[in-house]
Amino acid sequence: MSVQVFQSPSAQVEPLPEARDTNPLSVLTENERLHFGAVHQVARAEVAPLTRQMEGDGQIPPALIQTLTRYGFFGVAVPEQLGGSGQNFFEVVLTVEALSQADAAVGLLVDVHNTLIAGGISRFGRQDQRLRYLPKLASECIGAFSLSEAHSGSDAFALRTTATRVEGGFLLNGAKAWVSGGREAGLFLIFARASGPEGGPPEMGITAFVVDRQSDGLTVGPPESKVGLKASSTTPVFLKDCFVPDDAVLSKVGDGQRLAMSLLNDGRIGIAAQLVGIGQAALELAVAYAREREAFGRKIGKNQAVAFALADAATQVETARLLTWNAARLADQSNEVRYAAAMAKLTAQRMAESVTSLAIEIHGGTGYTTDCLAEKLWRDAKAGTIYEGTENMQLTTIAHGLHL
Ligand SMILES: Cc1cc2nc3c(=O)[nH]c(=O)nc-3n(C[C@H](O)[C@H](O)[C@H](O)COP(=O)(O)OP(=O)(O)OC[C@H]3O[C@@H](n4cnc5c(N)ncnc54)[C@H](O)[C@@H]3O)c2cc1C
């Protein structure tokens, strides 16, 4: 008896894709290869030299954000006629991976902006919203995603922020939490529970609003003090009678839950790419050290135990990358990516934690000092086990597909 599990091409019993028409996953097209190479070059030249400074300052310098904007990294998949680079989601993912290899906080900023905000407005916005916001997002304005609240993270749709219908729009009230890029953002995608006017019709449901930072009644709180990703601001956003007009609603009133779940699939693929970048950086650091550090009269990498640990790490990085790239390619072909995204993120978060930890051990005592980059990579990787869904949330999604 055959059981169909997961609606992905790899799991379909039939029809199987024609093998001769497919490329190995790790083979990039000419455009993709050029793009990936160019982002790596920018990452090495412009981002990597600043990583320690950014960590110390607890912020990404505005000048670097401007530089990355000039390279088009904030409008990767925005159409060219709207000021973007007109590339696809896969190229967004390559951008995030390459930047995260140099600095995961920069990778995160670019990831959230492209996958959740520009991607959200492209996919769910009306034409007037696309025309209004996408050129800004590609050129001058950072976007941030605001779903979580203090009491609702995994259980995101238990959110309490309200959107009360008034003439011409809604009044937002509540406290959002954990907004990545909150300090830098000019535009927020805010999820709130919409209801009719006081004493009016009953609840209309969770709704997504595109909200300008300058809106009266919106204030951004101070950044959290975090274990890692120190250059990335993670802030609360407070809403006190914040008026948003009707045309700030993304998609339609009450559609916020469907929209968030769909967007978070893309978001998970982006975070998986960020974690692949972190894992790749840790692997390269550890291999370089194993080639040069001597103990017992020979390079430590000449010990089979060290070589095998690194071989295992290389395999973990490549496994996570292939799942991530495959999920991104599926997304570009408008496939259902819920399971592919959860599997990619789960694999990438486990890989990044394990490979960065190994990188510390390969460096011995030096690895445990804050002078060694391995410890920063390890701290940065840890966030991947929490945001865009904890390990248990990825497993919950994957288990759902097993129809147990
Ligand atoms: C650095 C950082 C950046 C973030 N950026 C953003 C952002 O930009 N926008 C945004 O909206 N949010 C953001 N978040 C919030 C993030 O998405 C949440 O922290 C995450 O979803 C977990 O929610 P929580 O913190 O409320 O933990 P909880 O939901 O309270 O979970 C606590 C623990 O309980 C487990 N758990 C909970 N329910 C279940 C269950 N049913 N079954 C099994 N286990 C369960 C979880 O797996 C976890 O281990 C960010 C968080 C961090 C740390």
The ligand as an SDF file (V2000), in Angstrom:
LIG
                    3D

 53 58  0  0  0  0  0  0  0  0999 V2000
   15.7430   37.7810   18.1580 C   0  0  0  0  0  0  0  0  0  0  0  0
   14.2750   37.6530   17.9240 C   0  0  0  0  0  0  0  0  0  0  0  0
   13.6930   38.3120   16.8610 C   0  0  0  0  0  0  0  0  0  0  0  0
   12.3190   38.2110   16.6370 C   0  0  0  0  0  0  0  0  0  0  0  0
   11.7570   38.8990   15.5950 N   0  0  0  0  0  0  0  0  0  0  0  0
   10.4090   38.9000   15.4390 C   0  0  0  0  0  0  0  0  0  0  0  0
    9.7950   39.7190   14.4430 C   0  0  0  0  0  0  0  0  0  0  0  0
   10.4680   40.4040   13.6530 O   0  0  0  0  0  0  0  0  0  0  0  0
    8.4470   39.7560   14.3720 N   0  0  0  0  0  0  0  0  0  0  0  0
    7.6570   39.0080   15.2040 C   0  0  0  0  0  0  0  0  0  0  0  0
    6.4460   39.0830   15.0670 O   0  0  0  0  0  0  0  0  0  0  0  0
    8.2170   38.2120   16.1490 N   0  0  0  0  0  0  0  0  0  0  0  0
    9.5670   38.1430   16.2990 C   0  0  0  0  0  0  0  0  0  0  0  0
   10.1430   37.3610   17.2730 N   0  0  0  0  0  0  0  0  0  0  0  0
    9.2770   36.5790   18.1650 C   0  0  0  0  0  0  0  0  0  0  0  0
    9.3790   35.0780   17.9310 C   0  0  0  0  0  0  0  0  0  0  0  0
    8.7140   34.7390   16.7440 O   0  0  0  0  0  0  0  0  0  0  0  0
    8.8080   34.3670   19.1670 C   0  0  0  0  0  0  0  0  0  0  0  0
    9.6920   34.6080   20.2420 O   0  0  0  0  0  0  0  0  0  0  0  0
    8.6760   32.8780   18.9270 C   0  0  0  0  0  0  0  0  0  0  0  0
    7.6350   32.6170   18.0280 O   0  0  0  0  0  0  0  0  0  0  0  0
    8.4190   32.1110   20.2430 C   0  0  0  0  0  0  0  0  0  0  0  0
    7.3650   32.6880   20.9470 O   0  0  0  0  0  0  0  0  0  0  0  0
    7.5080   32.9900   22.5130 P   0  0  0  0  0  0  0  0  0  0  0  0
    8.7730   33.7420   22.7190 O   0  0  0  0  0  0  0  0  0  0  0  0
    6.2460   33.6020   22.9530 O   0  0  0  0  0  0  0  0  0  0  0  0
    7.6940   31.5670   23.1860 O   0  0  0  0  0  0  0  0  0  0  0  0
    6.4830   30.6010   23.5990 P   0  0  0  0  0  0  0  0  0  0  0  0
    5.4940   30.5310   22.5180 O   0  0  0  0  0  0  0  0  0  0  0  0
    6.0220   30.9740   24.9550 O   0  0  0  0  0  0  0  0  0  0  0  0
    7.2490   29.2050   23.6800 O   0  0  0  0  0  0  0  0  0  0  0  0
    8.0770   28.8420   24.7890 C   0  0  0  0  0  0  0  0  0  0  0  0
    8.4720   27.3880   24.6240 C   0  0  0  0  0  0  0  0  0  0  0  0
    7.3110   26.5530   24.6910 O   0  0  0  0  0  0  0  0  0  0  0  0
    7.2460   25.7280   23.5410 C   0  0  0  0  0  0  0  0  0  0  0  0
    5.8290   25.5610   23.1580 N   0  0  0  0  0  0  0  0  0  0  0  0
    4.8500   26.4990   23.1440 C   0  0  0  0  0  0  0  0  0  0  0  0
    3.6960   25.9570   22.7170 N   0  0  0  0  0  0  0  0  0  0  0  0
    3.9490   24.6610   22.4510 C   0  0  0  0  0  0  0  0  0  0  0  0
    3.1760   23.5500   21.9660 C   0  0  0  0  0  0  0  0  0  0  0  0
    1.8930   23.7050   21.6580 N   0  0  0  0  0  0  0  0  0  0  0  0
    3.7810   22.3650   21.7940 N   0  0  0  0  0  0  0  0  0  0  0  0
    5.0820   22.1960   22.1050 C   0  0  0  0  0  0  0  0  0  0  0  0
    5.8780   23.1830   22.5490 N   0  0  0  0  0  0  0  0  0  0  0  0
    5.3240   24.4020   22.7230 C   0  0  0  0  0  0  0  0  0  0  0  0
    8.0360   26.4740   22.4690 C   0  0  0  0  0  0  0  0  0  0  0  0
    8.5100   25.5710   21.4780 O   0  0  0  0  0  0  0  0  0  0  0  0
    9.1450   27.1060   23.2900 C   0  0  0  0  0  0  0  0  0  0  0  0
   10.1960   26.1790   23.4660 O   0  0  0  0  0  0  0  0  0  0  0  0
   11.5170   37.4180   17.4970 C   0  0  0  0  0  0  0  0  0  0  0  0
   12.1140   36.7370   18.5760 C   0  0  0  0  0  0  0  0  0  0  0  0
   13.4750   36.8500   18.7890 C   0  0  0  0  0  0  0  0  0  0  0  0
   14.0910   36.1070   19.9470 C   0  0  0  0  0  0  0  0  0  0  0  0
  1  2  1  0
  2  3  1  0
  2 52  2  0
  3  4  2  0
  4  5  1  0
  4 50  1  0
  5  6  2  0
  6  7  1  0
  6 13  1  0
  7  8  2  0
  7  9  1  0
  9 10  1  0
 10 11  2  0
 10 12  1  0
 12 13  2  0
 13 14  1  0
 14 15  1  0
 14 50  1  0
 15 16  1  0
 16 17  1  0
 16 18  1  0
 18 19  1  0
 18 20  1  0
 20 21  1  0
 20 22  1  0
 22 23  1  0
 23 24  1  0
 24 25  2  0
 24 26  1  0
 24 27  1  0
 27 28  1  0
 28 29  2  0
 28 30  1  0
 28 31  1  0
 31 32  1  0
 32 33  1  0
 33 34  1  0
 33 48  1  0
 34 35  1  0
 35 36  1  0
 35 46  1  0
 36 37  1  0
 36 45  1  0
 37 38  2  0
 38 39  1  0
 39 40  1  0
 39 45  2  0
 40 41  1  0
 40 42  2  0
 42 43  1  0
 43 44  2  0
 44 45  1  0
 46 47  1  0
 46 48  1  0
 48 49  1  0
 50 51  2  0
 51 52  1  0
 52 53  1  0
M  END
$$$$
